[in-house]
Amino acid sequence: MGATAGRQGPCESGDDVTVTKKPFDVVVLGATGFTGRQLVRALRRQAAGRGLRVALAGRRPEALDAVSGGSFQVLPADLGDAASIAKLARSSRVLLNLAGPYAVQGEPVVQACLAGACHHLDLSGETFWMRQMVQRHHAEAAQKGVLVVHACGYEALPFDVLAQTVAAEMQVRHGQRLLDLDVAVRFTGPGIRRLSDAVSGGTLASMGTVLALDRSNSLQRMDCLLPDELPEGWNANAVAQRNAAPLSPWWDEAWGSVMAPALPAPFINPPLVLRSAVLRGEAFAPQFRYREGMAMRDGVEPWLGPIASVLPASAWVQAGLGATSRAAQWSTAATLSAPLAAMSAAAGAPSDLGRQALQRLIELVGPKPGEGPSPEALDTMGYALRWRAVGEGGAALRGELVAEGHPGYRSTPEMMAAVGLALAEGRLGAGRAGVLSPGAAFGPAAMPVLADAGLTWTLEND
């Protein structure tokens, strides 16, 4: 399969369509869900004193009033009433859409935003639906000067902005385009005690939607979001082969760790990072390769530590506990990899039997939409993205992006609030329009904005 995203230019905005002079700067659709409530909390803190007009929209005013706590105005809106969504889009400069699954009910909201000259940000992880939005609406969005930006949460905003920032640093420091970027994900804080501490009902609902509706091969082809017309030197098939998402464990000598596919889904970030690399391709080599994974050593060795602490270093080696660590890493990685590989295989299979079985399993064991992690997990968890990069001429950079809070339910709403408010203020997205990935829409300018969301960027050395 070649690239399948619709005919696209370089994604600069077309006509100078004004999205100012509206009653509201930012409107949240879907604020009563678990993630929505956390987003309102983030907006309440981040918007304070900035003079921005923020509102919450939905079909249950009493529930929205309870979530708002008097901080924001409440607007009527019903996904089943096209006129109310159209009015909402005409009233706002930026719409933060949390009303998923997006493949089921997201496109009418996107269309309303295009008609109403309103920027649209969402948390979609459904790459097949993103591809449909690119094919159907990118040209109109670019012509109207509207941004439609998918995946503005843990997946894929920090990874995509990280790639853009590293590429910019490689050019500034060494005058080289970025050739290679490896990211090792590490979760911090207490371990996961229940499924809903790691994955929300909304995320699982999206996975179920992919199994039910995706008849493409977007989970296997990391080039699925590339434009049809690629810059000179880029080749879709070569991109797909070079960036195939690993669905089984591997050993990484540089990290000194067994690696597992990144959770919750290793097939979301790469297509978006690659789309951004092409659309802002002046900083990326045509042979650019991106890979991410979870470093198992970081999770395994802390619980082996107490054993090591009672033995001298020589005894640790003689007892073979180093090998024990490696064996435990392989075992843990295999456990994490198996369901992801099964989902990828089921989504790409011609038969519906595997899809239906996985959908049923998700319904039986997973948390329901609106459910999420325990309050303790929200604040005590965090994550770090350790990265290493190589330029076309062999120059090397490495560093870390560290975030506070649970990846999906504290960091995600904080990040969405940060970029949404900055977009409304005109600090992000200037001169950019279309159906874009976060990195293409916001670029390296988003990195300092993400500091408002508790993210810290460091560049360690050359």
C-alpha positions as CSV (number, residue, x, y, z in Angstrom):
1,M,0.0,0.0,0.0
2,G,1.3,3.5,-0.8
3,A,0.4,6.5,1.2
4,T,-3.3,7.0,1.3
5,A,-3.8,10.5,2.8
6,G,-5.5,12.9,0.4
7,R,-3.8,15.4,-2.0
8,Q,-2.0,17.9,0.2
9,G,0.2,20.9,0.0
10,P,2.7,21.9,2.7
11,C,-0.2,22.7,5.1
12,E,0.2,26.4,5.2
13,S,-3.1,28.1,5.7
14,G,-5.0,29.3,2.6
15,D,-7.4,32.2,2.8
16,D,-7.1,34.5,5.7
17,V,-10.2,33.4,7.5
18,T,-10.6,35.2,10.8
19,V,-11.4,33.0,13.8
20,T,-11.5,35.9,16.3
21,K,-14.4,38.1,17.4
22,K,-16.4,35.2,18.7
23,P,-18.2,35.0,22.1
24,F,-15.8,32.3,23.4
25,D,-12.1,31.5,22.9
26,V,-12.2,27.9,24.1
27,V,-15.2,25.5,24.4
28,V,-15.1,22.0,25.7
29,L,-17.4,19.3,24.3
30,G,-17.6,16.2,26.5
31,A,-16.7,17.8,29.8
32,T,-18.8,15.4,32.0
33,G,-16.7,12.3,31.2
34,F,-13.7,11.2,33.4
35,T,-11.1,12.9,31.2
36,G,-13.4,15.8,30.6
37,R,-13.6,16.5,34.3
38,Q,-9.8,16.5,34.5
39,L,-9.7,18.9,31.5
40,V,-12.0,21.3,33.3
41,R,-9.7,21.2,36.3
42,A,-6.7,21.9,34.1
43,L,-8.4,24.8,32.3
44,R,-9.5,26.3,35.6
45,R,-5.9,26.5,36.8
46,Q,-4.2,27.4,33.5
47,A,-6.7,29.9,32.2
48,A,-6.7,31.9,35.4
49,G,-5.8,35.5,34.9
50,R,-5.3,35.2,31.1
51,G,-8.6,36.9,30.1
52,L,-9.8,34.0,27.9
53,R,-13.5,33.2,27.7
54,V,-14.0,29.4,28.3
55,A,-17.3,27.5,28.2
56,L,-18.5,23.9,28.6
57,A,-20.9,22.4,26.2
58,G,-23.2,19.4,26.4
59,R,-26.8,18.1,26.6
60,R,-27.0,18.0,30.4
61,P,-26.7,21.5,31.8
62,E,-27.1,20.4,35.4
63,A,-24.2,18.0,35.0
64,L,-22.1,20.7,33.4
65,D,-22.9,23.1,36.1
66,A,-21.6,20.6,38.7
67,V,-18.4,20.1,36.7
68,S,-17.9,23.8,36.2
69,G,-18.4,24.8,39.8
70,G,-19.3,28.3,38.6
71,S,-16.0,28.8,36.8
72,F,-17.2,28.6,33.2
73,Q,-20.4,29.3,31.3
74,V,-22.5,26.3,30.2
75,L,-23.8,26.0,26.6
76,P,-26.4,23.6,25.2
77,A,-25.1,21.2,22.6
78,D,-26.2,17.7,21.5
79,L,-24.3,15.5,19.1
80,G,-27.7,14.3,17.8
81,D,-28.7,17.9,16.9
82,A,-26.6,19.2,14.1
83,A,-27.9,22.7,14.4
84,S,-26.7,22.9,18.1
85,I,-23.2,21.7,17.1
86,A,-23.0,24.2,14.2
87,K,-24.0,27.0,16.6
88,L,-21.4,25.9,19.0
89,A,-18.6,26.0,16.4
90,R,-19.7,29.5,15.2
91,S,-19.4,30.6,18.8
92,S,-15.9,29.5,19.6
93,R,-12.3,30.0,18.3
94,V,-11.1,26.6,19.6
95,L,-13.2,23.5,20.3
96,L,-11.7,20.8,22.5
97,N,-13.7,17.7,21.5
98,L,-13.7,14.9,24.0
99,A,-16.9,13.2,22.7
100,G,-15.6,9.9,21.4
101,P,-15.4,7.3,20.0
102,Y,-14.5,9.7,17.2
103,A,-15.0,7.2,14.3
104,V,-18.7,7.0,15.4
105,Q,-19.6,10.6,16.1
106,G,-16.5,12.8,15.4
107,E,-16.9,13.7,11.7
108,P,-20.1,15.9,12.1
109,V,-18.2,17.9,14.7
110,V,-15.2,18.4,12.4
111,Q,-17.5,19.5,9.6
112,A,-19.3,22.0,11.9
113,C,-15.9,23.4,12.9
114,L,-14.9,23.8,9.2
115,A,-18.2,25.6,8.5
116,G,-17.9,27.8,11.5
117,A,-14.1,28.6,11.1
118,C,-13.3,27.0,14.5
119,H,-10.1,25.2,15.3
120,H,-10.8,21.5,16.4
121,L,-8.6,19.5,18.8
122,D,-9.4,16.0,19.9
123,L,-7.9,12.9,21.6
124,S,-8.5,10.4,18.9
125,G,-6.3,7.4,18.7
126,E,-8.2,5.9,15.7
127,T,-5.7,6.2,12.9
128,F,-8.0,4.8,10.3
129,W,-10.5,7.6,11.1
130,M,-7.7,10.2,11.1
131,R,-6.9,9.0,7.6
132,Q,-10.5,9.5,6.5
133,M,-10.5,13.0,7.9
134,V,-7.3,13.8,6.0
135,Q,-8.8,12.5,2.8
136,R,-12.2,14.2,3.1
137,H,-11.4,17.5,4.9
138,H,-7.7,18.5,4.7
139,A,-8.0,20.6,1.6
140,E,-11.0,22.5,2.9
141,A,-9.4,23.1,6.3
142,A,-6.2,24.4,4.7
143,Q,-8.2,26.7,2.4
144,K,-10.2,28.1,5.3
145,G,-7.3,28.5,7.6
146,V,-8.7,26.0,10.2
147,L,-6.7,23.5,12.2
148,V,-8.1,20.1,12.8
149,V,-5.6,18.4,15.1
150,H,-6.0,14.8,16.3
151,A,-4.3,12.9,19.2
152,C,-3.7,16.0,21.4
153,G,-3.0,13.9,24.5
154,Y,-0.4,11.4,25.8
155,E,-0.7,9.8,22.4
156,A,0.7,11.4,20.4
157,L,1.3,15.1,21.5
158,P,4.5,14.7,23.6
159,F,6.1,12.2,21.3
160,D,5.4,14.3,18.2
161,V,6.4,17.6,19.7
162,L,9.6,15.9,21.0
163,A,10.5,14.7,17.5
164,Q,10.0,18.2,16.1
165,T,12.1,19.8,18.9
166,V,14.9,17.3,18.5
167,A,15.0,17.9,14.8
168,A,15.2,21.6,15.3
169,E,18.0,21.2,17.8
170,M,19.9,19.0,15.4
171,Q,19.8,21.7,12.8
172,V,20.7,24.5,15.1
173,R,23.6,22.7,16.8
174,H,25.0,20.6,13.9
175,G,23.3,21.8,10.7
176,Q,22.1,18.3,10.0
177,R,18.6,16.8,9.3
178,L,17.3,14.3,11.8
179,L,17.9,10.7,10.6
180,D,17.2,8.5,13.6
181,L,15.1,9.0,16.8
182,D,14.7,6.3,19.5
183,V,12.5,6.9,22.5
184,A,12.5,4.8,25.7
185,V,9.3,5.2,27.8
186,R,9.5,4.8,31.5
187,F,6.5,5.2,33.8
188,T,7.2,6.6,37.3
189,G,5.4,6.4,40.6
190,P,3.5,3.4,42.0
191,G,2.7,0.4,40.0
192,I,-0.6,-0.4,38.2
193,R,-3.0,-2.1,40.6
194,R,-6.0,-2.4,38.4
195,L,-6.8,-2.2,34.7
196,S,-8.5,1.2,34.9
197,D,-5.3,2.7,36.5
198,A,-3.7,2.1,33.0
199,V,-6.5,2.3,30.5
200,S,-9.8,4.2,30.7
201,G,-13.2,3.0,29.5
202,G,-13.0,5.6,26.7
203,T,-9.7,4.2,25.5
204,L,-11.0,0.7,25.4
205,A,-14.1,1.9,23.7
206,S,-11.9,3.4,21.0
207,M,-10.1,0.1,20.7
208,G,-13.4,-1.6,20.3
209,T,-14.4,0.9,17.6
210,V,-11.2,0.1,15.6
211,L,-12.0,-3.6,15.8
212,A,-15.6,-3.0,14.7
213,L,-15.1,-0.4,11.9
214,D,-11.5,-0.5,10.6
215,R,-11.2,-2.4,7.4
216,S,-8.0,-0.8,6.4
217,N,-4.5,-1.9,7.4
218,S,-3.7,1.2,9.4
219,L,-2.5,-0.8,12.4
220,Q,0.2,-2.5,10.3
221,R,1.2,0.4,8.0
222,M,3.0,3.2,9.8
223,D,2.9,5.3,6.6
224,C,-0.9,5.4,6.6
225,L,-1.1,9.1,7.3
226,L,1.5,10.3,4.8
227,P,0.4,12.6,2.0
228,D,0.0,11.2,-1.5
229,E,2.5,13.6,-2.9
230,L,5.8,13.2,-1.0
231,P,8.8,15.5,-1.0
232,E,11.8,14.5,-3.1
233,G,13.6,11.5,-1.6
234,W,10.7,10.2,0.4
235,N,9.1,6.9,-0.5
236,A,6.0,5.5,1.3
237,N,7.0,1.8,1.0
238,A,10.5,2.5,2.4
239,V,9.0,4.5,5.2
240,A,6.6,1.7,6.1
241,Q,9.4,-0.9,6.1
242,R,11.8,1.2,8.1
243,N,9.2,2.2,10.7
244,A,7.2,-0.9,11.2
245,A,5.9,-0.9,14.7
246,P,7.6,-3.7,16.7
247,L,4.9,-6.0,18.2
248,S,7.4,-8.4,19.9
249,P,10.1,-7.7,22.5
250,W,13.6,-6.7,21.4
251,W,17.0,-6.0,23.1
252,D,18.4,-2.5,22.9
253,E,22.1,-2.4,23.6
254,A,22.3,1.4,24.0
255,W,19.5,1.4,26.6
256,G,20.9,-1.8,28.2
257,S,17.3,-3.2,28.4
258,V,14.8,-5.5,26.9
259,M,12.2,-3.3,25.2
260,A,8.4,-3.9,24.8
261,P,6.0,-2.2,22.5
262,A,4.9,1.2,24.0
263,L,1.6,1.1,25.8
264,P,-1.3,1.5,25.3
265,A,-1.0,1.1,21.5
266,P,2.3,1.1,19.6
267,F,0.5,1.8,16.3
268,I,-0.7,5.3,17.1
269,N,2.3,7.5,17.6
270,P,4.5,6.5,14.6
271,P,2.1,7.4,11.8
272,L,1.6,10.9,13.4
273,V,5.3,11.5,14.0
274,L,6.0,10.4,10.4
275,R,3.2,12.7,9.0
276,S,4.7,15.6,10.9
277,A,8.2,14.8,9.6
278,V,7.0,14.9,6.0
279,L,4.9,18.0,6.4
280,R,7.7,19.9,8.2
281,G,10.3,17.9,6.2
282,E,13.0,20.5,6.0
283,A,14.4,19.2,9.3
284,F,14.0,15.5,8.6
285,A,16.1,13.3,6.3
286,P,14.0,11.3,3.8
287,Q,15.4,8.1,5.4
288,F,14.2,9.2,8.9
289,R,13.5,6.3,11.3
290,Y,11.4,6.6,14.4
291,R,11.1,3.9,17.1
292,E,9.6,3.9,20.6
293,G,9.3,1.3,23.3
294,M,9.1,0.6,27.0
295,A,12.3,-0.1,28.8
296,M,11.7,-3.2,30.9
297,R,14.7,-2.8,33.1
298,D,13.2,0.3,34.6
299,G,10.2,-1.7,35.8
300,V,11.8,-5.0,36.7
301,E,15.0,-4.1,38.6
302,P,13.3,-2.0,41.3
303,W,11.7,-5.1,42.7
304,L,14.9,-7.2,42.3
305,G,16.7,-4.5,44.2
306,P,15.9,-5.7,47.7
307,I,17.5,-9.0,46.8
308,A,20.6,-7.3,45.5
309,S,20.9,-5.1,48.6
310,V,21.6,-8.1,50.9
311,L,24.4,-9.4,48.7
312,P,27.8,-8.0,47.8
313,A,28.3,-7.0,44.2
314,S,30.4,-10.1,43.5
315,A,27.8,-12.3,44.9
316,W,25.1,-10.6,42.8
317,V,27.1,-11.5,39.7
318,Q,27.9,-15.0,40.9
319,A,24.3,-15.7,41.8
320,G,23.2,-14.8,38.3
321,L,20.8,-12.2,39.4
322,G,21.8,-10.1,36.4
323,A,20.6,-12.9,34.2
324,T,17.5,-13.1,36.4
325,S,16.8,-9.4,35.7
326,R,17.1,-10.1,31.9
327,A,14.9,-13.1,32.1
328,A,12.2,-11.2,34.0
329,Q,12.5,-8.4,31.4
330,W,11.9,-10.8,28.5
331,S,8.9,-12.4,30.4
332,T,7.3,-9.1,31.2
333,A,7.8,-7.7,27.7
334,A,6.2,-10.8,26.2
335,T,3.2,-10.5,28.5
336,L,2.7,-6.9,27.4
337,S,3.3,-7.6,23.7
338,A,0.9,-10.5,23.3
339,P,-2.5,-8.6,23.4
340,L,-1.1,-5.8,21.2
341,A,0.0,-8.3,18.6
342,A,-3.4,-10.0,18.8
343,M,-5.2,-6.8,18.3
344,S,-3.1,-5.9,15.3
345,A,-3.6,-9.3,13.8
346,A,-7.3,-9.3,14.4
347,A,-7.8,-5.8,12.9
348,G,-5.9,-6.9,9.7
349,A,-7.6,-10.3,9.3
350,P,-10.3,-10.9,6.7
351,S,-12.5,-12.8,9.1
352,D,-14.6,-11.0,11.8
353,L,-14.3,-13.9,14.3
354,G,-11.1,-12.6,15.9
355,R,-12.4,-9.1,16.0
356,Q,-15.6,-10.2,17.7
357,A,-13.8,-12.2,20.3
358,L,-11.5,-9.4,21.2
359,Q,-14.4,-6.9,21.3
360,R,-16.3,-9.2,23.7
361,L,-13.2,-9.6,25.9
362,I,-12.8,-5.8,26.1
363,E,-16.5,-5.5,27.1
364,L,-16.2,-8.2,29.8
365,V,-12.9,-7.2,31.5
366,G,-12.4,-3.5,30.8
367,P,-13.6,-0.4,32.6
368,K,-16.6,1.3,31.2
369,P,-16.6,4.8,29.5
370,G,-16.5,7.4,32.2
371,E,-14.3,5.3,34.5
372,G,-10.7,6.0,35.1
373,P,-7.8,5.6,37.5
374,S,-7.9,5.9,41.3
375,P,-7.3,9.5,42.6
376,E,-4.0,8.3,44.0
377,A,-2.8,7.2,40.6
378,L,-3.6,10.5,39.0
379,D,-1.1,12.6,41.0
380,T,1.5,10.0,41.9
381,M,2.2,8.5,38.5
382,G,4.2,10.1,35.8
383,Y,6.4,9.2,32.8
384,A,9.7,10.0,31.2
385,L,10.6,9.8,27.5
386,R,14.4,9.2,27.3
387,W,15.6,9.8,23.7
388,R,18.6,9.6,21.6
389,A,19.0,11.0,18.1
390,V,21.4,10.8,15.2
391,G,21.7,13.3,12.3
392,E,22.5,12.6,8.7
393,G,26.1,13.4,9.2
394,G,26.5,11.3,12.4
395,A,26.0,14.0,15.0
396,A,24.4,12.6,18.2
397,L,22.0,14.2,20.7
398,R,20.2,12.7,23.7
399,G,18.0,13.9,26.5
400,E,14.7,13.4,28.4
401,L,11.2,14.7,28.5
402,V,9.7,14.2,32.0
403,A,6.0,14.7,32.8
404,E,4.0,14.9,36.0
405,G,0.8,13.0,36.6
406,H,-0.9,10.0,35.2
407,P,-0.2,9.9,31.4
408,G,-3.8,9.6,30.2
409,Y,-5.8,11.3,32.9
410,R,-3.6,14.0,34.4
411,S,-1.0,14.8,31.8
412,T,-3.3,14.4,28.8
413,P,-5.9,17.0,30.0
414,E,-3.1,19.3,31.2
415,M,-1.5,19.2,27.7
416,M,-4.7,19.6,25.9
417,A,-5.5,22.7,28.0
418,A,-2.1,24.1,27.4
419,V,-2.1,23.8,23.6
420,G,-5.8,24.8,23.4
421,L,-5.3,28.0,25.3
422,A,-2.1,28.9,23.4
423,L,-3.9,28.3,20.1
424,A,-6.7,30.6,21.2
425,E,-4.1,33.3,22.1
426,G,-2.3,32.9,18.8
427,R,0.9,31.6,20.4
428,L,0.7,28.3,18.5
429,G,-0.4,27.3,15.0
430,A,0.4,30.6,13.2
431,G,0.4,30.1,9.5
432,R,-0.7,26.4,9.7
433,A,-4.0,24.9,8.7
434,G,-5.4,21.6,7.6
435,V,-6.1,18.2,9.2
436,L,-2.7,17.8,10.9
437,S,-0.8,15.9,13.5
438,P,0.3,17.8,16.6
439,G,3.9,18.2,15.5
440,A,2.9,19.6,12.1
441,A,0.4,21.9,13.6
442,F,2.4,23.3,16.6
443,G,6.1,22.5,15.9
444,P,8.9,23.1,18.4
445,A,7.0,26.2,19.7
446,A,4.8,23.8,21.7
447,M,7.6,22.6,23.9
448,P,7.7,25.7,26.2
449,V,3.9,25.7,26.1
450,L,3.9,22.2,27.5
451,A,5.8,23.4,30.6
452,D,2.4,24.8,31.7
453,A,1.2,21.2,31.7
454,G,4.1,19.9,33.9
455,L,6.5,18.7,31.2
456,T,10.2,19.4,31.5
457,W,12.6,19.1,28.5
458,T,16.3,18.5,28.9
459,L,19.1,18.1,26.4
460,E,21.9,16.2,28.1
461,N,24.8,16.3,25.7
462,D,26.1,16.0,22.2
